[in-house]
Amino acid sequence: MLNRYITNFIVTKNSKKYDAIVIGSGISGMFAALNIDKKKKILLISKSNLSNNNSNLAQGGVAVTIKGKNIQDHVDDTLKAGSFHNELEVVKATIEDSNEIVDLLLEYNVPFDKEESGNLLFTKEGGHSSRRIIHARDKTGEIIIEYLIAELAKRDNIAVYDNCFAIDILTNKNVASGLVIDNDSKKEVILSNNIVLATGGIGNLFINSTNSDISNGDGIAMAKRAGAELYDMEFVQFHPTALNIAGTNKFLISEAVRGEGGILYNSQNERFMEKIHPLKDLAPRDVVSKAIYMEYKKGNEVYLDVRHLDNEYIKDRFPKIYNHCYENNIDITKELIPVAPVQHYFMGGIKTDLSAKTTVENLYAVGECARTGLHGANRLASNSLLEGAVFGLRAAKHINEKEISKDKINNYEYKNELVCDESDYELLEKKIKNIMSENAFIIRKENELLESSEAINKLINDIAKYNCDTRKKCEVINMVTVSSEIIESAYSRKESLGSHNIENV
């Protein structure tokens, strides 16, 4: 059993106090910070630099409905992709809010691709029945974050701590009241009655992921220790088409490539998706990922082919993908792209309501760390940037309606017996990744999940012997905490659903 807090701290009358603290600089955190009332004093914390986050890596775009057109179609596609495990009220609310999100993004001057007439261009990805995704080439997330950072720089009421690690949320009787942070290797307590977790995903729990390398599930683990309810932790999305070159990082090949006509082949030159789903290469991600995984199990390689598309169009529409592949000696206008599924997104996480509130008072969760109910058992492509913006905005609006607290601050000290250990935390991290990649990947087996549960619990017991005093130790504790929750949830769900494929052996 791990301690409630994983480090010691002291609260004093001199501790800094903010009206709101936002942890995370992806689209959800940025939307929260930028839309909280300018009269309020806000602190934005980023674990790395402001642009190192999963939003920045999103290539495809933002799925939206303009002027309320075809809302029901977007709702239906989201429900189908999510295996109808979604919360209908949340799906409708998110999609209805998309028009407001587009207006705000354009107000922030984000340069989406447009026709010569000035109208927005739309693309299509797997699971979508129509072209409804706005985009900025294949750098949509990167460009959005660039313009949100520029907007942030205009705000005098928002202080920014970058390269700052949030360790724990302070609570008293299920009410959040502040944070313990590691700021430039100096431990500090910061108080606030509004804390927004926008800490991103869990990609670093797996050996191969398209995520930023800081995605340890830190916010989810902090929320768990603070008493917040987690939900749907078994639903991990694996993207079907990461560039598969041995010895290189798993670079994402956007689903928009298939949306624009890319075709999957196995090494027998067969279009295998034709036999699996009526939408063929544009089936939902869980279907395509499982199909590619099974091809590899048969001994086949899998490739994405865009050679039949216009060469100049490929270079103009997908410059990031073209250049990255070219740097790795693949000219995608002339050669096949080797692809394989890797961890990509997390549908589970911290349970929230329509205002992004968690089950802990004063604590909000937005973006990938939150389980809002939008995605169900499998996320529809390009719904994640939309969700992040919608719930970042909704959290901000809820905070704006609250009175600024003038709580009296009392001195308080939390102290555990610290044991300085020399444990090899790099080795512990490697063990966690191996367990998750081998037994919590696309196809899961009940007996292997049970073995994994025992192995993870042993790691927790080993780590619990020591208290935490360094950032690396905190990260490993967070990783093992979230891994345990995923494995326990996966073991509990006995039937396959969406991204959760279970074999009862």
C-alpha positions, 0 to 999 in steps of 0.5 A, a space after each residue: 500500500 502506497 502512502 496517501 502523499 508520496 513526499 513530505 511538505 509544509 503549508 505555511 501562511 507564506 505559501 503562494 495562493 492562486 484563484 486557479 491552478 491548471 496543470 498541463 499545457 495541451 489544448 485542454 489546459 490552455 483552453 481552461 487557462 485562457 477562458 478563466 476570468 481575466 480578473 482571476 490570478 491563475 498559475 499554469 504548470 507544464 511538466 516540460 516546455 509548453 509545447 511538449 504535450 500530446 496535443 502538439 503531436 496530433 496530426 489529423 484535426 478537429 472533428 466539428 459541426 459547423 452551424 449545427 449541420 449534421 449533428 446527429 451524424 457526428 453523434 451516431 459515428 461517435 457512438 458506433 466507434 465507441 461501441 455504444 459504451 459512451 454517455 449520450 448526453 456527453 456526446 451530444 453536448 460536446 458536439 453541440 459545443 463544437 461550433 463555439 470551439 471553432 469560433 474561439 480557435 479562429 479568434 485565436 487566429 489558428 490558420 486552418 486550411 481553407 479553400 480559395 473562397 475562404 471556406 474551411 476545408 474538411 477531411 475524413 478519417 476512420 469511422 466518420 461518415 462524412 468529411 467534418 474534420 478541420 485541419 492545418 496540413 498534417 500539423 494541426 495540433 502543433 499549429 493550434 498549440 503554437 497559437 494558444 501559446 502566443 495567446 497565453 503570452 498576452 495574458 497578465 493574469 496567468 503565471 507560467 511554471 514550465 519544467 515544473 513537476 506536480 507531485 500531489 494534490 492537497 485535500 481535506 475531507 474530499 476537498 482539494 486545496 492546493 498542490 505540492 510541486 517540484 519546481 527546479 528541484 525545489 519543493 513548494 506548496 501552492 494553494 488554490 480552491 480550483 485545480 484543473 488536471 490537464 496532464 495528458 495520457 499514459 503512453 509511457 507505460 508501454 514500450 511503443 507509443 505515439 505519445 510525448 515521452 512525459 506521458 506517465 499518467 501522473 495526473 491520474 495517479 495524483 487524482 487516485 491518491 486524492 480520492 477521485 474516482 477513476 473509470 473505464 481504465 481498461 480502454 486503451 486505444 492502439 493506433 493502427 498505423 505508426 511508422 514501423 522501422 526497427 530502432 526508431 521512435 514510433 512516428 504517427 502516420 495520421 489516419 487522415 492519410 487513409 481518409 485521403 485514399 491511402 490503402 493497407 496491404 499485407 506482405 502477400 499484397 492483399 487488401 485484408 481490410 476488405 474481408 473484415 469491415 464494410 468501411 474497409 481501411 476506414 473502419 474504426 481504429 480498434 478494428 483496424 488495429 486488431 486486424 493489423 495485429 493479427 496479420 503480424 501474428 500470421 507472419 505478414 508485414 503490413 504497409 500503407 500505400 499512397 503511391 497512387 495519389 498525386 505526388 505534389 498533393 501528398 507533399 503539400 497535404 502531409 508535409 510532416 509525414 512526407 519529410 519524416 519518412 524521407 529522412 528515414 529513407 522512405 519516399 512515400 510517393 514511390 515506396 510503401 510505408 511499413 506500419 504497425 499498431 502502437 499505444 496511442 490514446 486513453 479513453 479511461 481516466 478520472 471520472 468527470 461530469 459535464 462541467 469537468 468536475 471530478 468526485 473531489 470538490 474543487 478538482 477538475 480534470 480535462 483532456 486525455 487524463 479525464 474520462 468524460 464519457 465522450 469516447 466510450 470503449 474506443 475514440 472516434 478519430 479527431 474527437 480528442 482535440 475537440 473534447 479537450 477544448 470543450 471541457 477546458 472551456 466548460 471547466 473555465 466557465 464553472 470556475 468563473 461562476 464561483 466566488 473567490 475563496 478567502 480561506 484562512 491558511 493554517 500552518 500544517 506539516 505532513 511528514 513520513 519517515 523517509 528512507 533513502 534508497 538506491 533502487 534502480 528506478 530505470 529498471 523498475 520503469 522498464 519492468 512496468 513497460 514490459 508487463 503492460 506491452 506484453 499483457 495489456 496490449 491489443 489482445 489480452 488473456 485472462 491468465 496473463 492479466 492475473 499474472 500481471 496483477 501479481 507482478 504489479 502488486 509486487 512492484 507496488 509493495 517494493 516501492 512502498 517500502 521507501 518514501 519518495 523524494 525525487 522526481 524520478 521516484 514519483 514518476 515510477 510510483 505514478 506509472 505503477 499506480 496507473 498500470 495497476 488500475 488498467 490491469 485490474 479493470 481489464 481483468 474485471 471486464 470478462 467480455 471484449 468491448 471496443 478497444 478491450 479484446 479479451 481471450 478467456 483461456 
